[in-house]
Amino acid sequence: MDSKKLRELQSPLKKEYKDHPDAAMVTLKASGKLEDGISCKIETGQAMVKAGLHPATGGSGMAVCSGDMLLEALVACAGVTMNAVATAIECPLDDAKITAEGDLDFRGTLGVSKEAPVGFKEIRLHFELETNATEDQISSLLKLTERYCVVYQTLVSKPTITITHNK
């Protein structure tokens, strides 16, 4: 896809959202159902994914780890965003490999240490670019990717999360 085609695709959406801001509010949903073996089956819209305990918490490694899925969501969103931004600003990008690494201290989630945090202590997002773009173009590409990547911005902005239940 080129920048002209992307603008044609997004232009009516941008106009609609500018004229009617409420139309831009979309609720994304995810659902899952508990399964045997301390796992949860997630409906992704494309396939069923079985999430389970990470081997560092006693899991078999046969089910995906939610922490891995979080990093995968970050990589996917950053990759799609970078691709769209490169297209929009006509930044030459032959290829890119995106990786994310996150450090977890499993003592926290296992309740071994109250001092150990539950969750990622640090996440590193890395882009390996194949491009003949200038350093200024690359800088703009990375800045705009960071600005418009939904998962990245969600992680850094700490959204309000509410928990409810039904019995």
VENUR-V715445 format. One record per residue. N is the residue number from 0. RES is the residue in one small letter. PHI is phi in whole degrees, -180 to 180 (999 if undefined). PSI is psi in degrees with one decimal (* if undefined). OMEGA is omega as a letter, one per 40 degrees, with the letter a starting at -180 (NA if undefined). Layout:
# VENUR-V715445
n | res | phi | psi | omega
N | RES | PHI | PSI | OMEGA
N | RES | PHI | PSI | OMEGA
This chain:
# VENUR-V715445
n | res | phi | psi | omega
0 | m | 999 | 140.2 | i
1 | d | -103 | 173.9 | a
2 | s | -64 | -34.1 | i
3 | k | -64 | -46.3 | i
4 | k | -64 | -40.6 | i
5 | l | -63 | -44.1 | i
6 | r | -62 | -42.0 | i
7 | e | -61 | -38.7 | a
8 | l | -70 | -42.3 | a
9 | q | -91 | -21.3 | a
10 | s | -55 | -50.5 | i
11 | p | -65 | -32.0 | i
12 | l | -67 | -45.4 | i
13 | k | -61 | -41.6 | i
14 | k | -63 | -46.5 | i
15 | e | -59 | -45.1 | a
16 | y | -70 | -31.2 | i
17 | k | -72 | -43.4 | a
18 | d | -74 | -33.2 | a
19 | h | -134 | 80.0 | a
20 | p | -53 | -32.4 | i
21 | d | -64 | -27.7 | i
22 | a | -67 | -21.1 | a
23 | a | -81 | -13.5 | a
24 | m | -84 | 113.6 | a
25 | v | -125 | 134.8 | i
26 | t | -97 | 113.0 | i
27 | l | -85 | 148.1 | a
28 | k | -133 | 150.5 | i
29 | a | -138 | 146.1 | i
30 | s | -144 | 157.8 | i
31 | g | -153 | 164.7 | i
32 | k | -135 | 134.0 | i
33 | l | -61 | 142.2 | a
34 | e | -128 | 171.3 | i
35 | d | -64 | 159.7 | i
36 | g | 72 | 32.5 | a
37 | i | 50 | 63.6 | i
38 | s | -140 | 169.8 | a
39 | c | -141 | 125.8 | i
40 | k | -89 | 121.9 | a
41 | i | -103 | 133.0 | i
42 | e | -92 | 114.0 | a
43 | t | -96 | -8.6 | a
44 | g | 93 | -26.1 | i
45 | q | -112 | -33.2 | a
46 | a | -163 | 167.8 | i
47 | m | -92 | 136.1 | i
48 | v | -123 | 133.3 | i
49 | k | -102 | 115.3 | i
50 | a | -98 | 144.0 | i
51 | g | -150 | -171.1 | i
52 | l | -69 | 141.8 | i
53 | h | -69 | 148.0 | i
54 | p | -55 | -28.8 | i
55 | a | -71 | -7.6 | i
56 | t | -119 | 13.0 | i
57 | g | 106 | 2.6 | i
58 | g | -75 | 161.6 | a
59 | s | -83 | -17.4 | a
60 | g | 87 | -0.2 | a
61 | m | -85 | -16.0 | i
62 | a | -113 | 152.7 | i
63 | v | -72 | 149.0 | i
64 | c | -92 | 136.4 | i
65 | s | -60 | -34.9 | i
66 | g | -62 | -42.4 | i
67 | d | -63 | -40.9 | a
68 | m | -64 | -36.0 | i
69 | l | -63 | -46.5 | i
70 | l | -65 | -38.4 | i
71 | e | -64 | -39.9 | i
72 | a | -64 | -39.8 | i
73 | l | -63 | -46.9 | i
74 | v | -62 | -45.0 | a
75 | a | -62 | -47.2 | a
76 | c | -66 | -43.8 | i
77 | a | -64 | -38.9 | i
78 | g | -66 | -46.1 | i
79 | v | -65 | -42.5 | i
80 | t | -64 | -45.8 | i
81 | m | -61 | -42.5 | a
82 | n | -62 | -43.9 | i
83 | a | -67 | -42.8 | i
84 | v | -64 | -45.8 | i
85 | a | -58 | -41.3 | i
86 | t | -65 | -47.2 | a
87 | a | -64 | -40.7 | a
88 | i | -96 | 6.5 | i
89 | e | 55 | 45.7 | i
90 | c | -90 | 121.0 | a
91 | p | -64 | 122.3 | a
92 | l | -140 | 103.9 | a
93 | d | -74 | -40.1 | a
94 | d | -166 | 162.2 | i
95 | a | -154 | 143.1 | i
96 | k | -117 | 128.6 | a
97 | i | -114 | 131.3 | i
98 | t | -130 | 149.6 | i
99 | a | -133 | 137.2 | i
100 | e | -128 | 142.9 | i
101 | g | -138 | 141.4 | a
102 | d | -100 | 125.1 | i
103 | l | -122 | 140.6 | i
104 | d | -107 | 103.0 | a
105 | f | -68 | -8.6 | i
106 | r | -63 | -31.2 | a
107 | g | -66 | -53.2 | a
108 | t | -71 | -23.2 | i
109 | l | -89 | -2.2 | i
110 | g | 71 | 22.1 | a
111 | v | -77 | -33.9 | a
112 | s | -141 | 126.4 | i
113 | k | -72 | -20.7 | i
114 | e | -79 | -24.0 | a
115 | a | -78 | 129.2 | a
116 | p | -69 | 151.1 | i
117 | v | -95 | 120.1 | a
118 | g | 114 | 178.0 | a
119 | f | -70 | 132.0 | i
120 | k | -83 | -37.4 | a
121 | e | -150 | 141.3 | i
122 | i | -126 | 132.8 | i
123 | r | -117 | 123.8 | i
124 | l | -109 | 127.2 | a
125 | h | -129 | 138.0 | i
126 | f | -116 | 124.6 | i
127 | e | -107 | 108.1 | a
128 | l | -103 | 138.5 | i
129 | e | -110 | 104.2 | a
130 | t | -159 | 155.1 | i
131 | n | -108 | 19.8 | i
132 | a | -66 | 154.9 | i
133 | t | -74 | 165.7 | i
134 | e | -62 | -35.4 | i
135 | d | -65 | -41.6 | i
136 | q | -64 | -42.6 | i
137 | i | -64 | -41.6 | i
138 | s | -60 | -45.0 | i
139 | s | -64 | -42.7 | i
140 | l | -59 | -47.4 | a
141 | l | -68 | -42.0 | a
142 | k | -61 | -45.1 | a
143 | l | -73 | -33.8 | i
144 | t | -63 | -46.3 | i
145 | e | -61 | -43.0 | a
146 | r | -65 | -38.0 | a
147 | y | -106 | 0.1 | i
148 | c | -77 | 112.8 | a
149 | v | -60 | -46.6 | a
150 | v | -67 | -44.0 | i
151 | y | -58 | -51.0 | a
152 | q | -63 | -34.5 | i
153 | t | -65 | -42.9 | a
154 | l | -67 | -39.0 | a
155 | v | -83 | -19.3 | a
156 | s | -99 | -6.1 | i
157 | k | 50 | 76.4 | a
158 | p | -66 | 158.2 | i
159 | t | -70 | 129.9 | i
160 | i | -122 | 127.5 | i
161 | t | -110 | 146.3 | i
162 | i | -118 | 129.3 | i
163 | t | -130 | 172.1 | i
164 | h | -154 | 158.4 | i
165 | n | -124 | 151.2 | i
166 | k | -111 | * | NA
